[in-house]
Amino acid sequence: EVYREEQLVNRLMRQSLQERRIAVQLMHARHEKQIIIQNRIFREKQYKEKRLQEFQEALDKEAVLARQEKLDHMEQIQREREVHEQIMAERSEQRFRKHYNLCQKVLDHIIDLVTKIAEYRELTLK
């Protein structure tokens, strides 16, 4: 019976040692799990920051492109306005020349008529 009690005590001691080992392993596993969770949270935070930074960079790039497009559009409008003003100036000059020439011809005809009348009066002595 003493032998049996010693065997039981030895078995309990071995189980106790095994339980301690298992408890240590369990605590180690829990610690590793916690580290993995913290690492995942850290990575997710980094990914989120990176996405936000990329999004902001995309917005900034889009704003630069929009500003450049607006400048290009304004330059195009300015060029078109200058061409329009040049065409209008040419048309105005053409109308002026046309009217000036017409007036010059009418004036020439009037002078010719006056000259002929003067010659006629001179010939008829009136």
matplotlib code that plots the C-alpha trace (Angstrom):
import matplotlib.pyplot as plt

x = [0.0, 2.9, 4.2, 0.8, 0.7, 4.2, 3.1, 0.0, 2.2, 4.7, 1.8, 0.3, 3.7, 4.2, 0.7, 1.5, 4.7, 2.8, 0.1, 2.7, 4.3, 0.9, 0.1, 3.4, 2.8, -0.7, 0.5, 3.2, 0.6, -1.7, 1.3, 2.1, -1.6, -1.6, 1.5, 0.0, -3.2, -1.1, 0.9, -2.3, -3.7, -0.4, -0.4, -4.0, -3.3, -0.3, -2.5, -5.1, -2.6, -1.1, -4.5, -5.3, -2.0, -2.5, -6.0, -4.8, -2.0, -4.6, -6.8, -3.8, -2.8, -6.4, -6.4, -3.2, -4.5, -7.8, -5.8, -3.7, -6.7, -8.4, -5.2, -5.1, -8.8, -8.3, -5.3, -7.4, -10.2, -7.6, -6.2, -9.7, -10.6, -7.4, -8.2, -11.8, -10.7, -8.2, -10.9, -13.3, -10.6, -10.0, -13.7, -14.0, -11.0, -12.5, -15.9, -14.1, -12.1, -15.2, -17.1, -14.1, -13.6, -17.3, -17.2, -14.1, -15.8, -18.9, -16.7, -14.8, -18.1, -19.3, -16.1, -16.3, -19.9, -19.0, -16.1, -18.4, -21.0, -18.3, -17.0, -20.5, -21.2, -17.9, -18.8, -22.3, -21.2, -23.7]
y = [0.0, 2.4, 1.5, 2.4, 5.7, 6.5, 5.7, 7.9, 10.7, 10.3, 10.3, 13.4, 15.1, 14.2, 15.5, 18.6, 19.2, 18.6, 21.0, 23.6, 23.0, 23.2, 26.4, 27.9, 26.9, 28.3, 31.6, 31.7, 31.0, 33.8, 36.2, 35.3, 35.7, 39.2, 40.2, 38.9, 41.0, 44.1, 43.6, 43.2, 46.4, 48.2, 47.0, 47.9, 51.4, 51.7, 50.6, 53.1, 55.9, 54.8, 54.8, 58.2, 59.5, 58.1, 59.5, 62.9, 62.7, 61.8, 64.7, 67.0, 65.7, 66.1, 69.7, 70.5, 69.0, 70.9, 74.2, 73.4, 72.6, 75.9, 77.9, 76.1, 76.9, 80.6, 80.8, 79.3, 81.8, 84.6, 83.5, 83.1, 86.6, 88.1, 86.4, 87.6, 91.2, 91.0, 89.8, 92.5, 95.1, 93.9, 93.9, 97.4, 98.5, 96.9, 98.7, 102.0, 101.5, 100.6, 103.6, 105.8, 104.7, 105.1, 108.6, 109.3, 108.1, 110.2, 113.2, 112.6, 112.4, 115.6, 117.4, 116.1, 117.3, 120.7, 120.9, 120.0, 122.5, 125.1, 124.2, 124.2, 127.6, 128.9, 127.6, 129.0, 132.2, 132.0]
z = [0.0, 0.7, -2.8, -4.2, -2.4, -3.7, -7.2, -6.8, -5.4, -8.3, -10.8, -9.3, -9.3, -13.0, -13.7, -11.8, -13.8, -17.0, -16.0, -15.2, -18.6, -20.3, -18.4, -19.4, -23.0, -22.9, -21.5, -24.1, -26.8, -25.5, -25.4, -29.0, -30.0, -28.4, -30.3, -33.5, -32.8, -32.1, -35.2, -37.3, -35.8, -36.5, -40.1, -40.6, -39.3, -41.7, -44.6, -43.7, -43.4, -46.8, -48.4, -47.0, -48.2, -51.7, -51.8, -50.8, -53.4, -56.0, -55.0, -55.2, -58.6, -59.8, -58.5, -60.3, -63.6, -63.2, -62.6, -65.7, -67.8, -66.6, -67.5, -70.9, -71.5, -70.5, -72.9, -75.7, -75.0, -75.1, -78.4, -79.9, -78.6, -80.2, -83.5, -83.3, -82.6, -85.4, -87.8, -86.6, -87.1, -90.6, -91.4, -90.0, -92.0, -95.1, -94.5, -93.9, -97.2, -99.1, -97.8, -98.3, -101.9, -102.5, -101.1, -103.2, -106.4, -105.6, -104.9, -108.1, -110.0, -108.4, -109.3, -112.8, -113.0, -111.6, -114.0, -117.0, -115.8, -115.6, -119.0, -120.4, -118.9, -120.2, -123.7, -123.5, -121.8, -119.1]

ax = plt.figure().add_subplot(projection="3d")
ax.plot(x, y, z, "-o")
ax.set_aspect("equal")
plt.show()
